[in-house]
Amino acid sequence: MIASNETFYNFSDDDINIEKTTEGLGRSFDWFSYLWMVIGTVGMVSNGIFILAYTQSDNLQEPAQKLVVNLAIDDFLLSAASTFLYSPIRILHVRGGACFMSIFITVITMIEELLALVLMTGDRYIAVVKPLVYTQIVTDRRIFLFIGLSWISSAVLSLGALKIISTWNTDRQCTIAQTMPKEGRIIAVFLTAATGIILCVIYVRLTLIARKHLRQIQPEVGATVYTEMLQHLHVMKTFLMVVGAYLICWGPSALGIILKFRGINTELHVLLVSIEFTFLACNPVINVIIYIWRMSEYRTAIKKVFTKLKC
């Protein structure tokens, strides 16, 4: 059975030798795991407070704000997995079921992250291209419907990864690169890079359209429409920053998955893989910083949460 898995995943002798060597070297980089626990805890607490602020505020009822909270929930789960699963597994060098669960949760959050960004982009597209009928098209019911569908889609798409991972040789290291076949790594990298780049291009295009609309609107005549368009443009720039953070944080991990840093010093290989996941773990924290920096209504809501906690 193990031999068949080796053949299915197309592992070469060099892969196996590198793995055995890097496993020993990896113990010297265990301090990265403690760093991931710290970053994951910060991400979990910050996103948890962010979600709590949303539930406690009556002023955060816009469709775009619901999409932001959906992404915050995904980031919360990713941070929790980093703190309670992936980091302890790396520290204790656990394999088998616990590793299986951490990889599976990582795959779900990766897919949902992409789908959440797509939903946010779709929301901004309607807001800029059809601002006069935006509230009629983007209703709360449709927002919750699409959010639900995105999570269902993430779970369904993850079942394929679940089937692949379940046939994985559990004697191997607990990394996505070791549990995913080469074809799967290529697809993951392509989807990550292509989706991120396409979304950035769409946001740039929408920015140009929004500015064109602003030049055509007379502030004195259409003050309400002009103000709403400015708000849409502000939110759109915020979402663009979130997409940029996604590319920066997930890009190194995606590149490492497909290349596995072959042909370089094995100690450097372990170091670079650890840096990859450090970037990935920072993404939920960076997203919260962007939300608070760019959205004053969230700053106000979070201040109210802290005020209630002090009381």
C-alpha positions in Angstrom: 0.0 0.0 0.0 2.8 2.4 0.9 4.5 1.7 -2.4 1.4 2.5 -4.4 1.1 5.8 -2.5 4.7 6.6 -3.4 3.9 5.9 -7.0 0.7 7.9 -7.0 2.3 11.0 -5.5 5.3 10.6 -7.8 7.9 11.1 -5.0 11.5 10.5 -6.2 14.4 9.1 -4.2 15.7 12.7 -3.9 12.4 13.8 -2.3 12.6 11.1 0.3 16.3 11.8 1.0 15.7 15.5 1.4 12.7 14.8 3.7 14.8 12.6 6.0 17.5 15.2 6.1 15.2 18.2 6.6 13.3 16.4 9.4 16.4 16.5 11.5 17.2 20.0 10.6 13.6 21.0 11.2 14.0 20.5 14.9 16.6 23.3 15.0 13.9 25.6 13.6 11.2 24.7 16.1 11.2 28.2 17.4 9.3 29.1 14.3 6.4 27.0 15.6 6.3 29.1 18.8 6.3 32.2 16.7 3.3 30.8 14.7 1.5 30.2 18.0 2.0 33.8 19.0 1.0 35.2 15.6 -2.0 32.8 15.5 -3.1 33.9 19.0 -2.9 37.5 18.0 -4.9 36.8 14.8 -7.5 34.8 16.7 -8.0 37.4 19.4 -8.0 40.4 17.0 -10.4 38.8 14.5 -12.5 37.6 17.4 -12.8 41.1 18.8 -13.6 42.3 15.3 -16.4 39.8 14.9 -17.7 40.7 18.4 -17.7 44.4 17.5 -19.8 43.6 14.4 -22.4 41.6 16.4 -22.6 44.4 19.1 -23.1 47.3 16.7 -26.2 48.4 14.9 -24.3 50.7 12.5 -22.5 47.9 10.7 -25.3 46.5 8.5 -24.0 47.4 5.0 -23.6 44.4 2.6 -19.9 45.1 2.2 -19.4 45.0 6.0 -21.0 41.5 6.1 -18.6 40.3 3.5 -15.7 41.7 5.6 -16.9 39.9 8.7 -17.2 36.7 6.6 -13.5 37.0 5.7 -12.7 37.7 9.4 -14.4 34.4 10.4 -12.3 32.6 7.9 -9.2 34.3 9.3 -10.2 33.4 12.8 -10.4 29.8 11.9 -7.0 29.9 10.1 -5.4 31.5 13.2 -7.0 29.0 15.5 -5.7 26.1 13.3 -2.2 27.7 13.4 -2.3 28.1 17.2 -4.0 24.8 18.3 -3.1 22.4 15.5 -0.3 23.2 13.1 2.2 24.7 15.7 1.8 22.0 18.3 2.1 19.3 15.6 5.3 20.9 14.4 6.7 21.2 18.0 5.7 17.6 19.0 6.5 16.2 15.6 3.0 14.5 15.5 1.8 12.6 12.4 -1.3 10.8 11.5 -4.8 12.0 12.4 -3.9 15.3 14.0 -1.7 16.3 11.0 -4.6 15.1 8.7 -7.0 17.5 10.4 -4.6 20.5 10.3 -4.0 20.1 6.6 -7.7 19.6 5.9 -8.7 22.8 7.8 -5.9 24.7 6.0 -7.3 23.6 2.7 -10.8 24.7 3.6 -9.7 28.2 4.8 -7.5 28.6 1.7 -10.5 27.9 -0.6 -12.8 30.1 1.4 -10.3 32.9 1.4 -10.3 32.9 -2.4 -14.1 32.7 -2.6 -14.5 35.5 0.0 -12.3 37.8 -2.0 -14.3 37.0 -5.1 -17.5 37.9 -3.4 -16.1 41.2 -2.1 -15.0 42.0 -5.6 -18.4 41.2 -7.0 -20.0 43.5 -4.5 -17.7 46.4 -5.5 -18.3 45.7 -9.2 -22.1 46.2 -8.7 -21.5 49.2 -6.4 -19.4 51.0 -9.0 -21.0 49.9 -12.3 -24.6 50.1 -11.1 -24.6 52.5 -8.1 -28.2 53.6 -8.5 -29.6 50.1 -8.2 -26.9 48.7 -5.9 -29.2 48.4 -2.8 -31.8 46.7 -4.9 -29.4 44.1 -6.3 -27.2 43.5 -3.2 -29.7 42.7 -0.4 -29.0 41.1 2.9 -30.7 37.9 1.8 -28.5 37.5 -1.2 -25.4 38.3 0.7 -26.1 35.6 3.3 -27.0 33.2 0.5 -23.7 33.7 -1.4 -21.7 33.5 1.8 -23.4 30.2 2.7 -22.8 28.9 -0.8 -19.1 29.9 -0.6 -18.7 27.9 2.6 -20.6 24.9 1.1 -18.4 25.1 -2.0 -15.3 25.2 0.1 -16.3 22.1 2.0 -17.2 20.3 -1.2 -14.0 21.2 -3.0 -12.1 20.2 0.1 -13.6 16.7 -0.1 -11.3 16.0 -3.0 -8.3 17.1 -1.0 -9.7 15.0 1.9 -9.7 11.9 -0.3 -6.2 12.5 -1.5 -4.9 13.2 2.0 -6.6 10.1 3.4 -4.5 7.9 1.1 -1.3 9.7 2.1 1.5 7.8 3.7 1.3 9.0 7.3 5.0 8.3 7.9 5.7 11.4 5.9 6.2 14.9 7.2 3.2 17.0 8.0 3.3 19.6 5.2 0.9 20.3 2.3 3.8 19.9 -0.1 4.3 16.3 1.2 0.6 15.4 1.2 -0.4 16.9 -2.1 0.5 15.4 -5.5 2.5 17.5 -8.0 -0.6 18.2 -10.1 -2.5 19.4 -7.1 0.3 21.8 -6.2 0.3 23.2 -9.7 -3.4 23.8 -9.6 -3.2 25.4 -6.1 -0.5 27.8 -7.2 -2.3 28.7 -10.5 -5.6 29.4 -8.7 -3.9 31.5 -6.0 -1.8 33.6 -8.5 -4.4 33.9 -11.2 -7.3 34.8 -8.9 -5.2 37.4 -7.0 -3.9 39.0 -10.2 -7.3 39.0 -11.9 -8.9 40.6 -8.8 -6.2 43.3 -8.7 -6.8 44.1 -12.4 -10.6 44.3 -11.8 -10.1 46.7 -8.8 -7.8 48.9 -10.9 -10.4 49.0 -13.7 -13.2 49.7 -11.2 -11.2 52.6 -9.7 -10.9 54.2 -13.1 -14.6 53.8 -13.7 -15.5 55.2 -10.2 -13.3 58.3 -10.8 -14.9 58.8 -14.2 -18.4 58.7 -12.6 -17.2 61.2 -10.0 -16.1 63.6 -12.7 -19.4 63.4 -14.4 -21.5 64.0 -11.2 -22.0 67.6 -10.1 -21.6 67.6 -6.3 -24.1 70.4 -6.0 -26.7 68.7 -8.1 -26.3 65.0 -7.1 -24.8 65.4 -3.6 -26.2 62.1 -2.4 -25.0 60.1 -5.4 -21.6 61.8 -5.2 -21.2 61.0 -1.5 -22.2 57.3 -2.0 -19.8 57.0 -4.9 -17.0 58.3 -2.7 -17.9 55.8 -0.1 -17.9 53.0 -2.6 -14.5 54.1 -3.9 -13.1 54.2 -0.3 -14.4 50.6 0.4 -13.1 49.4 -2.9 -9.6 50.7 -2.1 -9.8 48.9 1.2 -10.7 45.6 -0.5 -7.8 46.1 -2.9 -5.4 46.4 0.0 -6.9 43.1 1.4 -6.3 41.4 -2.0 -2.7 42.8 -2.0 -2.1 41.4 1.5 -3.4 38.1 0.3 -1.0 38.0 -2.6 2.0 39.0 -0.4 1.2 36.5 2.4 0.0 33.5 0.4 2.4 34.0 -2.6 5.5 32.6 -1.0 3.6 29.6 0.4 2.1 28.8 -3.1 5.5 29.1 -4.7 7.1 26.9 -2.1 4.4 24.2 -2.6 5.2 23.8 -6.2 8.9 24.2 -6.2 9.7 22.7 -2.8 12.9 24.6 -3.0 14.6 21.7 -4.7 18.3 21.8 -5.6 19.3 24.1 -2.7 20.9 23.6 0.7 18.5 21.5 2.8 18.9 23.7 5.9 18.0 26.7 3.8 15.0 24.7 2.5 13.6 24.2 6.0 14.2 27.9 6.8 12.4 29.1 3.7 9.4 26.7 4.3 9.2 28.1 7.9 9.2 31.7 6.5 6.5 30.7 4.1 4.1 29.7 6.8 5.0 32.8 8.9 3.8 35.0 6.0 0.6 32.9 5.8 0.0 33.2 9.5 0.4 37.0 9.4 -2.4 37.4 6.8 -5.3 37.4 9.4 -3.5 40.0 11.5 -2.7 42.2 8.6 -6.4 42.1 7.4 -7.6 43.3 10.8 -5.1 46.2 10.7 -6.4 47.2 7.3 -10.0 47.1 8.4 -9.4 49.2 11.5 -7.1 51.7 9.6 -9.5 52.2 6.7 -13.0 51.9 8.3 -13.8 54.4 11.0 -17.1 52.6 11.8 -15.2 49.5 12.9 -12.9 51.6 15.0 -15.9 53.1 16.8 -17.5 49.7 17.3 -14.3 48.2 18.7 -13.9 51.1 21.1 -17.4 50.4 22.4 -16.5 46.7 22.9 -13.5 47.7 25.0 -15.6 50.2 26.9 -18.1 47.4 27.8 -15.4 45.1 28.8 -13.9 47.7 31.2 -17.3 48.1 32.8 
